[in-house]
């Protein structure tokens, strides 16, 4: 039976149909958890994480996730040409940041306090949003943050040349796989995740990765990440440090442990933690329950301030 608290909808933002996944509606609590995903930015990957977070709030605080523009497959329509034209600007890294700001301004009342939860590149986007949203933000939680030197990280050193020179090959492979039946595509996803205990939402979310338009946007944004996410914006972090919490992975090849120690040395008073449970950078695959529990206990003191 479908969860009555769960709502899935498509909202047009800056000309791009955008998938929004919601648990709960904005109500008397005056607070909302808003998740800005990593890359691929497919909201359904976070479904299990959202559900546990919502349950932990005793169903009182809504939990929403906004997909990245162009990362989720949508039904074909007469507007496809207009959508493709809009994607050239909106699906860039800077465009995605503007996309999130527009959604917040248009769909979340200004008197509602935001608890922003970033994952991976979503953390970088949140940092870039803070100057515009500071008055509305209650707290920011940066999970496995890729906010500096992405191209220098172990995975970045491998991904950078591939994204620069071979994106066309990835798009070509996906174009070929797109002709398979949905049944065969789903079986490929099951095969890929064999041996892992992943929630059902992971299988459903991954179906968008058989859409060449989506995969092209995913790789385009990833290429921009390698180029743009370089030097840590220390001044920006200093301005908002009291509202930001950081959670680094203990074995994260996108953000190695050395980045955590260097960050802690630069900001000794920051609320910064190093994972003790070996959760993967892509925690939504096998660690949604645990990460939601960690975050729920972490945010508890901030929510008490609202209720007192």
TILO-331385 format. One record per residue: x, z, y of N, C-alpha, C in turn. Coordinates in steps of 0.001 Angstrom, whole numbers, plus 500000, padded with zeros to 6 digits. Atoms other than C-alpha are relative to their C-alpha. Example, Ala and Ser with C-alpha at 12.3 -4.5 7.8 and 13.67 -1.06 7.14 Angstrom:
500890500000498810512300507800495500500900500000501200
499180499940498810513670507140498940499230500730501090
END
This chain:
500842500000498799500000500000500000500880500000501257
499189500120498795501392499018503389499860501247500867
499986498815499143502390501869505677499162499733501258
500906500222498871499653502241508304500697500225501342
499263499749498756502238503394510850500917498840500366
499039501086499830504299500196510495499316498770500579
500537501208499390503708497174512687501123498999500202
499027501072499835505561493871512647499384498947500908
500574500961499075505078491488515554501068499107500611
499139500941499297506563488504517337499652500044501483
500168499928498550507058488883521093500900498939500633
499187501007499315508267486096523389500770500650501146
499123499413498993511239487245525474500980498931500463
499130501026499423513065484845527791499878498669499248
500256501257500685511462481955525930500308500001498515
499641499917501415512610483172522489499038500896499239
500822499136500858510177484420519813500900501053499356
499147498890500422511552487840518886499230500936499093
500661499091500940510700489979515885500241501454500407
499944498572499687509909493597516775499368500754498831
500528499172501077509458496151513994499754501393500568
500386498734499383507625499343514932499455500979498967
500654498868500664506881502692513341499461500896501105
500624499169498984504409504488515565499846499289501325
500250500536498663503183503832519071500397501032501053
499630499104498909504208505272522418498816500906500331
501103499062499787502149508416522907500405501170500867
499822498820499153502200511915524296501410500561499991
498636499450500058505763512710523199500847499521501169
499243500531498875507061510505526006501406499582499661
498670500371500472510097509553523887499861498891498961
499983501038501025510976506527521777501431499801499506
498740500446500578513810505709519397499989498472500021
499891501451499995514907502118520057501346499613499399
498791500401500718517400500547517663500427498606500441
499391501283499681519699497749518817500931499667498823
499285500225501260521033496166515612501385499399500155
498726500694500069524369494801514558499764498506499834
500089501448500215524992491208513561500202499716498511
501244500605499511522984489699511892499027501050500555
500920499081499332520425491276514187498579499822499527
501306500175500638517465491258511816499360501374499850
500608498666499935515108494182512414499678500560498621
500448499503501300513910494384508824501122500634499190
498901499315500667517382495407507652499935501511500237
500035498590499612516678498741509380498698500683499598
501331499489500322513206499258507887500059501377499341
499903498720500710514190502070505498500537501097500922
499423499068499025516319503780508160498944500446501005
501057499701499036513417503580510622498951500915499407
501065499235500663510904504942508157500408501464499823
499526498631500196513008508019507351500121500715501339
499874499416498664513763508621511035498629500403500542
501374499721499545510045508452511810499404501177499230
500480498876500813509196510790508921500642501308500451
499281498793499584511856513253510081499491500558501324
500583499530498733510173513407513500498575500504499805
501369499615500346506957514375511669498990499038500639
500854501099499522505484511053512828499587500159501466
500355499760498591505555512144516470500761499111500973
499183500828499105508287509898517911500110498590499419
499940501363500520507969506130517526501437499511499843
498696500592500270510904504206516095499816498487499977
500119501454499905511243500552517101501374499362499858
498781500811500035513846497899516355499694498626500554
500126501342499448514272494706518347501057499108499367
499058500958500576515842491769516531500747499271501104
499303500862499054518435489642518252499281498652500068
500643501297499796517069486422519697500628498948499085
499529501091500844517302483555517226500555500402498659
499441499545501268518354485694514251498970500118498886
501064499854501001514986485849512481499231498695499898
500725501249500234513300482842510917498542500153500418
501397499994499557509941482015512519499322498715499546
500703501216500407507234479510511542500276498852500969
499776501174499156507874475985512806498761499733500846
501116500257499099505770475024515809500385498890500969
499764501049499015505426472504518615500993500431501069
499095499486498972507620474759520778501454500008499553
498647499909500543510727474292518613501061499457500945
499027500584499084512464472061521161500278500941501168
499834499053498895511860474545523988500779501230499538
499300498840500548513074477393521751501484499683499829
498610500396500196516238475491520879500737499920501331
499384500077498678516940474826524572500266501400500552
499832498626499507516404478504525440501127500719499271
499020499292500818518731479573522620501424499843500520
498628500231499526521820478087524306500469501114500928
499605498907499101521766480855526908499641501367499431
500480498685500446519743483652525303500772500507498782
499348499576501237521655483691522000501496500254500148
498623499578499748525059484219523615500032501533500042
499899498545499964526381487779523695499405500555501287
500568499561498717525551488146527391498491499784500031
501430500288500042522163486530526803499235501020499184
500658499002500843521338488996524040499863501330500740
500083498760499221522082491904526391498850499897501007
501100500219499055519739490464529017498659499996499270
501193500054500862517201489869526228499486501414499722
500404498623500290517188493599525353499493500698501262
500420499382498742516947494685528988498608499511500395
501310500571499671514000492342529543498910500612499136
500985499392500892512195493732526503499667501420500453
500235498611499582512647497322527666499197500047501290
500698500019498709511527496549531219498539499576499845
501341500579500125508468494589530058499093500731499008
500823499478501101507325496573527012500079501505499801
499923498548500120508354500218527437499826500596501392
500232499425498656506916502183530394501224500756500501
498797499406499409509572503460532781500020501523499918
500033498533500105508394507071532359500265500485498579
499703499634501390509130506992528615501510500101499831
498572499784500203512526508433527701500487499229498769
499420500807501070514762506255525542501091500760499260
498877499614500841516868507428522637500490498702499377
499485501288500445518962504318522083500946500204498824
499159499927501198520524503834518653500636498626499803
499289501255500189523172501157518437500736499991498684
499207500165501216524759499815515285500971498851500228
498986501043499893528029497876515409499977499354501391
500005500653498696527767495273518212498825500477500858
501098499409499238524481496929519216500487501115500910
499421498940499154526648499761520588500587499405501268
499454500699498827528451497348522893498878499597500944
501140500399499170525097496036524111499421501193500744
500540498805499349523864499560524837500885500420501171
499104499646498895526958500308526924499735499112501218
500224500935498903526257497206528991498622500168500641
501343499765499460522627498311529498499915501275500841
500168498648499473523326501834530702499914500082501517
500071499934498537523920501165534394498596499668500500
501353500389499600520472499552534580498940500991499529
501030499162500623518682502138532434500304501496500067
499518498618500047520510505386533149498894501031500240
501053499036499652517466507122534685499012500199498849
500996499958501079515401506368531557500579500478498672
499352499705501274517953507102528837500195501499499821
499801498597500357517822510522527201501297500171499237
498823499878500862520542509905524626500316498640499383
499565501206500705522574507115523003500820500420498784
499244499744501223523852507185519439500648498700499554
499223501189500341526590504709518589500489500125498558
499669499927501414526807504162514834500964498873499630
498974500972500383529990502446513597500246499019501148
499983500796498777530661501187517141501121498960500050
499012501047499722532401497861517713499965499758501507
500021500030498530533129498367521399501360499649500587
498675500374499523536777497334521594500775499261498909
499005500662500859539428495064520044499446499501498673
500594500482501242537156493399517520500899498993499286
499167501038500611539472490432516946501276500572499382
498787499373500525542381492818516261499731500850498760
500342499180501162540518494789513591500317499220498721
499682500714501245541297493984509924499015498874499680
500975501058500280538055492045509467499988498959501117
499976500923498874538299490529512925501118498979499885
498876500915500159541686489004512112499667498882499012
500440501022500957540068487168509202498874499161500592
501204500688499518536792486312510939500269499088501194
499801500746498750538197485041514245500313498517499774
499741501434500202539776481777513015498871499284499258
501115500620500729536873481147510618498859499668500948
501093500214499050534322481540513400500351498947501041
499579500960498979536362479418515780500024498574499471
499764501353500506537089476471513495499050499551498883
500763500387501195534739476583510493498527500394500060
501430499681499913531310477577511849499151498845499471
500749501182500436530165474026511121499821500002498482
500073499990501461530931474549507417498942500995499528
501025499013500352528798477700507233498607499455500236
501310500579499685525911475914508934499637498913499003
500250501080500965526304472960506530499573500556498645
500358499376501286526184475210503458498573500544500041
501347499432499861523086477001504738498955498890500059
500928501130499931521455473664505544499673499498498596
500240500415501381521905472688501895499141501000499248
500767498963500696520560476013500611498566500086500502
501359499925499438517529475717502905499014499120499247
500890500893500748516167472977500642499562500606498664
500441499309501217515898475397497714498634500620500232
501289499331499879512516476900497002500221501452500400
499863498579499660511887480400498425500280500870498774
499768499245501237511831481647494825501486499960499626
498585500125500340515346480301494178500881500711501033
499249499304498961516586481629497509499989501507499754
500121498564500254515285485078496657500845500408498792
499186499699501185516998484937493265501497500026500364
498613499976499535520289484126495014500325501320500705
499800498722499306519845487209497201500112501139498979
499932498982501059519160489351494119501360499966499306
498689500141500639522319487963492538501102500551500901
498968499559499063524387488676495671500089501531500036
500023498536499905523311492339495761499983500681498630
499992499412501338523615492872492014500982501174499955
499143498825500118525056496270491157499871500986501137
500226499099498871523986497774494480498566500525499961
501337499427499904521018500091495006499544499880501443
500410500252498617519554498578498148498477500040500097
501463499988499849516023499050499535499439498581500047
500648501313500052513531496193499232500104499247501320
499955500662498700513714495514502969501234499124500154
498764500787499902517262494187502526499785498606499429
500265501305500608516070491403500226499143499139500926
500908500762499124513263490377502562500714499552501274
499297500342498761515467490482505683500972498847499782
498963500998500261518122488320504046499452498584499862
500590501340500117515691485424503628500217499184501272
499743500732498752516296484529507308501349499303499986
498659500582500038519879483683506363500038498680499234
500102501354500542518654480523504653499492499025501058
500446500829498887517516479192508032501241499624500820
498764500422499346520334477101509551500001500313501492
500083499647498581519077477743513108500412501456500210
499666498575499896519313481504512556501481500237499739
498593499779500357522723481355510879500931499446501071
499198500545498899524090479141513653500057500984501160
500040499010498917522970481753516203500792501253499643
499237498841500471524444484576514113501497499745500168
498569500311499937527828482840513911500455499753501436
499669500227498586527757481760517564500221501336500709
499853498693499364527222485348518686501233500725499463
498822499357500586529877486596516269501287499450500611
498832500609499370532368484135517736500204500548501415
499925499417498661531539485438521213500497501445499946
499560498614500150532074489001519982501521500074499894
498551499991500178535620488184518876500716499727501327
499379500359498729536345486729522315499776501049501095
500404499160498866534513489192524574500268501486499801
499861498557500237534802492602522901501473500305499775
498556499789500058538411493383523714500370501375500557
499562498736499401539412496102526171498829500967500147
501012498961499861537464499354526081499702500242501478
500406499773498605535477499802529302499951501511500257
499888498546499861536686503331530029499196500524501188
500753499541498829535105503576533478498507500083499704
501415499999500372531684502673532093499674501190499110
500226498875500908531993505248529340500057501324500752
499896498761499216533095507937531796498727500271500798
501211499827499189530014507318533941498837500554499189
501166499647500816527654507932531035500350500898498812
499502499308501188529693510086528663499100501134499535
500826498844500372527315513060528758498789499606499162
501190500448500734524571510936527197500332499248498716
499621500864501118526569509148524496500641500801498884
499385499431501201527418510209520954500520498851499130
499351501050500777529755508219518701500189500454498554
499834499714501426529839508044514891500862498895499394
499053500977500538532897506314513423500064500081498476
499850500035501442533346505223509825501384500454499571
498710499529500508536100506713507694500814498863499382
499303501171500554536941503299506187499293498736500487
500749501078499350535546500759508631500986498931500453
499034501053499696537436497477508752499645499200501246
500330500574498691535594496393511905500426500937501125
499630498989499005536505499601513701500820501064499267
499183499120500846539427501265511912500118501416500543
499925498583499661540010504989511904500933500264501176
499061499826498876542884504585514361499274499875501338
500779500126498768540336503480516979499309501321500325
500661498704499798538502506796516472500978501008500616
499037499024499502541648508874517017500434499669501422
499615500404498647542656506872520081498869500266500990
501149499739499133539141507152521517499896501500500283
500097498545499839539132510922520936501082500530500942
498924499588499087542467511249522736499658499649501444
500375500419498646541115509319525735498841500824500544
501194499266499584537834511259525791499857501266499151
500006498795500854538528514726524335498699500792500055
501245499253499878535185516074525545498785499194499526
501104500838500475533108513248524071499403500571498719
500679499624501243530546513934521346500295498906498978
499492501040500901532420512018518668500186500571498603
499886499532501388532270512329514878500606498911499123
499459500899501007534108510776511965499233500232498707
500810499902501216532037510037508874500751500728498892
499412499240501099532710512472506039499466499556498637
500692500371501241530564510711503448500281498569499553
499594501351500410532264507302503185498886498960500102
501030501029499809529261505370504465500656498708500473
499477501313499645529913501669504802499579499620501418
500385500510498683529865499869508162498563499491499964
501375500486500176526708498145506904499192501092499286
500612498821500638525080501529506233498581499748499515
501393500257500385521594500006505933499885499566498544
500074500459501387522501498672502483499773501156499035
500114498907500973522933501990500697500016501396500630
499913498688499374522993504783503289498940500283501045
501026499826498967519785504520505324499451501423500050
500571498641500076518335507847504141500970501020500603
499017499016499552521544509783504758500285499872501500
499703500191498579522248508221508159498821500437500872
501176499549499248518669508880509318499955501523500062
499972498531500010519024512531508280501068500533500955
498921499595499096522348512848510130499558499860501446
500391500257498618520937511304513274498866500929500431
501116499109499665517747513405513135500485501383500388
499477498667499676519726516636513109500823499963501281
499149500157498819522048515316515828499174499975501289
500822500177498799519246514475518241499079501189500257
500991498912499942517285517670517626500075500797501293
499857499167498789518701519603520571499484499257501238
500478500773498857517876516788522978498475499958500047
501466500026500056514275516641521793499422501356500362
500465498670499611513974520395522248499910500125501523
500023499957498529514802519913525934498710499388500545
501237500674499575511802517577526228498803500923499781
501152499179500385509468520028524492499948501330500728
499981498678499326510610523155526334499375499952501386
END
